[in-house]
Amino acid sequence: MYVIVDIAGQQFKVEQGQEVFVNRLEGEKGASVEFDKVLLSDTDGNVKIGTPVLEGAKINATIVEHLRGDKVTVFHKKRRKGYQKSNGFRADLSKVLIEKITV
């Protein structure tokens, strides 16, 4: 069984017991969170599609930890103009454990 859920503006395909890295969530480490924007559900080939979300479907999860992602280097250059600019970015992430899926 898997579902496609909208978490913090991004869509993820999740299963029970899976750990997912999402954009930083409010809450402390070990806190329980609930996601109710379930877009699609597949249970052994029985597919349910929401319009836009499935009514009554929710996902219970726990925040495992807060961390920062790998550094992404952004480099701009205009050739023959002497222009170079370098920036770095590290995303703030939360590691979430999917505990229970209710459809």
SELOMI-387041 format. One record per residue (C-alpha): residue number from 0; residue in one letter; x, y, z. Coordinates in pm, whole numbers, plus 50000, padded with zeros to 5 digits. Example, Ala and Ser with C-alpha at 12.3 -4.5 7.8 and 13.67 -1.06 7.14 Angstrom:
// residues 2
<r nr="0" rest="A" x="51230" y="49550" z="50780"/>
<r nr="1" rest="S" x="51367" y="49894" z="50714"/>
***
This chain:
// residues 103
<r nr="0" rest="M" x="50000" y="50000" z="50000"/>
<r nr="1" rest="Y" x="50129" y="50343" z="49911"/>
<r nr="2" rest="V" x="49985" y="50693" z="49897"/>
<r nr="3" rest="I" x="50082" y="51020" z="49734"/>
<r nr="4" rest="V" x="50064" y="51299" z="49989"/>
<r nr="5" rest="D" x="50123" y="51675" z="49982"/>
<r nr="6" rest="I" x="50367" y="51771" z="50260"/>
<r nr="7" rest="A" x="50470" y="52136" z="50291"/>
<r nr="8" rest="G" x="50391" y="52209" z="49926"/>
<r nr="9" rest="Q" x="50570" y="51905" z="49780"/>
<r nr="10" rest="Q" x="50427" y="51570" z="49674"/>
<r nr="11" rest="F" x="50576" y="51245" z="49806"/>
<r nr="12" rest="K" x="50504" y="50877" z="49741"/>
<r nr="13" rest="V" x="50516" y="50715" z="50086"/>
<r nr="14" rest="E" x="50456" y="50377" z="50244"/>
<r nr="15" rest="Q" x="50414" y="50276" z="50606"/>
<r nr="16" rest="G" x="50747" y="50254" z="50791"/>
<r nr="17" rest="Q" x="50930" y="50474" z="50538"/>
<r nr="18" rest="E" x="51151" y="50768" z="50636"/>
<r nr="19" rest="V" x="51118" y="51081" z="50422"/>
<r nr="20" rest="F" x="51320" y="51405" z="50407"/>
<r nr="21" rest="V" x="51083" y="51704" z="50379"/>
<r nr="22" rest="N" x="51118" y="52082" z="50413"/>
<r nr="23" rest="R" x="51158" y="52190" z="50776"/>
<r nr="24" rest="L" x="50839" y="52131" z="50978"/>
<r nr="25" rest="E" x="50719" y="52306" z="51291"/>
<r nr="26" rest="G" x="50761" y="52093" z="51601"/>
<r nr="27" rest="E" x="51029" y="51938" z="51814"/>
<r nr="28" rest="K" x="51218" y="51614" z="51761"/>
<r nr="29" rest="G" x="50989" y="51324" z="51853"/>
<r nr="30" rest="A" x="50669" y="51524" z="51799"/>
<r nr="31" rest="S" x="50376" y="51361" z="51622"/>
<r nr="32" rest="V" x="50243" y="51524" z="51303"/>
<r nr="33" rest="E" x="49942" y="51451" z="51084"/>
<r nr="34" rest="F" x="49906" y="51504" z="50710"/>
<r nr="35" rest="D" x="49558" y="51508" z="50559"/>
<r nr="36" rest="K" x="49627" y="51615" z="50198"/>
<r nr="37" rest="V" x="49627" y="51263" z="50049"/>
<r nr="38" rest="L" x="49601" y="51288" z="49670"/>
<r nr="39" rest="L" x="49608" y="50920" z="49568"/>
<r nr="40" rest="S" x="49590" y="50581" z="49736"/>
<r nr="41" rest="D" x="49685" y="50238" z="49601"/>
<r nr="42" rest="T" x="49595" y="49927" z="49801"/>
<r nr="43" rest="D" x="49688" y="49607" z="49612"/>
<r nr="44" rest="G" x="49585" y="49749" z="49275"/>
<r nr="45" rest="N" x="49273" y="49925" z="49408"/>
<r nr="46" rest="V" x="49350" y="50287" z="49315"/>
<r nr="47" rest="K" x="49155" y="50580" z="49463"/>
<r nr="48" rest="I" x="49213" y="50928" z="49322"/>
<r nr="49" rest="G" x="49107" y="51239" z="49512"/>
<r nr="50" rest="T" x="48938" y="51544" z="49362"/>
<r nr="51" rest="P" x="49168" y="51711" z="49473"/>
<r nr="52" rest="V" x="49214" y="51518" z="49802"/>
<r nr="53" rest="L" x="49069" y="51198" z="49946"/>
<r nr="54" rest="E" x="48809" y="51263" z="50216"/>
<r nr="55" rest="G" x="48890" y="51108" z="50555"/>
<r nr="56" rest="A" x="49237" y="50995" z="50454"/>
<r nr="57" rest="K" x="49526" y="51091" z="50679"/>
<r nr="58" rest="I" x="49882" y="50997" z="50762"/>
<r nr="59" rest="N" x="50028" y="50989" z="51113"/>
<r nr="60" rest="A" x="50403" y="51050" z="51132"/>
<r nr="61" rest="T" x="50677" y="51135" z="51380"/>
<r nr="62" rest="I" x="50959" y="51385" z="51339"/>
<r nr="63" rest="V" x="51282" y="51186" z="51376"/>
<r nr="64" rest="E" x="51527" y="51477" z="51353"/>
<r nr="65" rest="H" x="51593" y="51821" z="51207"/>
<r nr="66" rest="L" x="51898" y="51860" z="50986"/>
<r nr="67" rest="R" x="52047" y="52051" z="50695"/>
<r nr="68" rest="G" x="52089" y="51919" z="50343"/>
<r nr="69" rest="D" x="52399" y="51906" z="50127"/>
<r nr="70" rest="K" x="52543" y="52235" z="50005"/>
<r nr="71" rest="V" x="52435" y="52345" z="49658"/>
<r nr="72" rest="T" x="52673" y="52586" z="49483"/>
<r nr="73" rest="V" x="52515" y="52845" z="49254"/>
<r nr="74" rest="F" x="52762" y="53003" z="49011"/>
<r nr="75" rest="H" x="52683" y="53286" z="48766"/>
<r nr="76" rest="K" x="52918" y="53402" z="48494"/>
<r nr="77" rest="K" x="52890" y="53630" z="48193"/>
<r nr="78" rest="R" x="53164" y="53553" z="47948"/>
<r nr="79" rest="R" x="53396" y="53826" z="47828"/>
<r nr="80" rest="K" x="53248" y="54073" z="48080"/>
<r nr="81" rest="G" x="53455" y="53989" z="48387"/>
<r nr="82" rest="Y" x="53144" y="53904" z="48588"/>
<r nr="83" rest="Q" x="53151" y="53607" z="48824"/>
<r nr="84" rest="K" x="52936" y="53544" z="49129"/>
<r nr="85" rest="S" x="52924" y="53239" z="49354"/>
<r nr="86" rest="N" x="52658" y="53160" z="49614"/>
<r nr="87" rest="G" x="52590" y="52859" z="49835"/>
<r nr="88" rest="F" x="52268" y="52719" z="49976"/>
<r nr="89" rest="R" x="52183" y="52450" z="50233"/>
<r nr="90" rest="A" x="51819" y="52351" z="50278"/>
<r nr="91" rest="D" x="51670" y="52305" z="50625"/>
<r nr="92" rest="L" x="51513" y="51958" z="50633"/>
<r nr="93" rest="S" x="51314" y="51737" z="50867"/>
<r nr="94" rest="K" x="51341" y="51358" z="50868"/>
<r nr="95" rest="V" x="50990" y="51213" z="50913"/>
<r nr="96" rest="L" x="50893" y="50850" z="50988"/>
<r nr="97" rest="I" x="50556" y="50745" z="50840"/>
<r nr="98" rest="E" x="50384" y="50542" z="51112"/>
<r nr="99" rest="K" x="50024" y="50488" z="51006"/>
<r nr="100" rest="I" x="49823" y="50541" z="50688"/>
<r nr="101" rest="T" x="49445" y="50563" z="50717"/>
<r nr="102" rest="V" x="49237" y="50570" z="50399"/>
***
